[in-house]
Amino acid sequence: MRLTPRQIEIIRQAAQVAFGPATQVWLFGSRVDDSKRGGDIDLFIETDEPDVAKIVRAEMAFLAAIKMQLGDQKIDVLVNYPARTAHPPIFEIARQTGVRL
């Protein structure tokens, strides 16, 4: 996995502050593969927050917090929540191929 322990901790803490303590985060995509270089940070987040408006605010706060600490990097975030009715195939790919932080 091509994240430092400090980067992992920043991401985990920011997710818990923004989405709540039960939040789970996976890193997926090219950053999981140590043999590759570069690439954006792809994150899959699962939260138990049911309110979509709160989730949107949480996602913005999460991105702002990690960008302030990690610098301006390309970060893609997918969020799964209980009230979500559509589950794109990328969600399952992220969980199966990703590394839980």
N, C-alpha and C positions, 0 to 999 in steps of 0.2 A: 504494500500500500504506500502510495507516494504522498503521505501527509506526515508532518512531524507530530510528535506527542503533544507539543504546544498547540498546534493547529487543531488537532482532534479535541483537546480540552476546550478550546475556544468555541468550537462548533457545538459540542455537547452542552456546555453551559448556556450558550446563547439560545439553543433550542428549548432547554428547560425553562429559562426565564420567559421566553416569548410564548411558548405553547403550553407550558405546564410541566410538572415534575414527572408525569407518566409518559412523556414523549419519548419516542424511539427514533434514532437517526441511522440511516445506512449511507455509506459512500458507495457509488457504483460508477460504471463507465471506465474510461481509460486510466483514471487515477488509482484504480485497484490493481492494475497491472504494473509491476515493478520494472518490467522490461521496456516500457514505453516512456516517452518524454513529453513534457508539456501537457496540454489539455486543460479543460475547465474542471471545476469541482462540481460534480453531479451528486446531489443529495436527495434522498427519499425520506420524508418525515411522516410518521404516524402519530396522530394526536387523538385524545379522547374528547376534545372540545367539540360540542355539537353545533355551536353558533358560527355560521359561515362568515358573518361580518367580523367576528372576533378573530377568526382564522386569517382573514385577509390582513387585518391590522397586525396580527402576530407575525405573518410572513414578512411584511415590510419591516417590522422592528427587528426580526431575526437577521434579515439581509443587511440592514444598516449596521447592526452590532458586529457582525462578523467582518464586514468590509472595513469598518473602522479599525479593527484589530489586525486583520490579515492584509489589508491594503486592497486596492482596487483590482480585483481578479474577476474573471468570468465565473459566476456561480449560478448553477441552475438548480431550482428547488421544485420538487414534486411533493404535494401534501395530500395525505389520505386522512379521512375523518369519518366518524360514524354515519353522518347524514348524507354522505356522498352516494349518489345513485349510479354513476358511471365509473367504472374502474378500467382505464385504458390498459392494454397489454404491457406497456412500459412499467406499470406498477409491479406486476409479477416478476418481470425481468430484473427490476431493481432489487427486489427482495431475494431472488434466487441467486443472482450473480454478485450482489453487493456485500460489503463488509459492515457489520453493525458497529457503530462507534460507541 
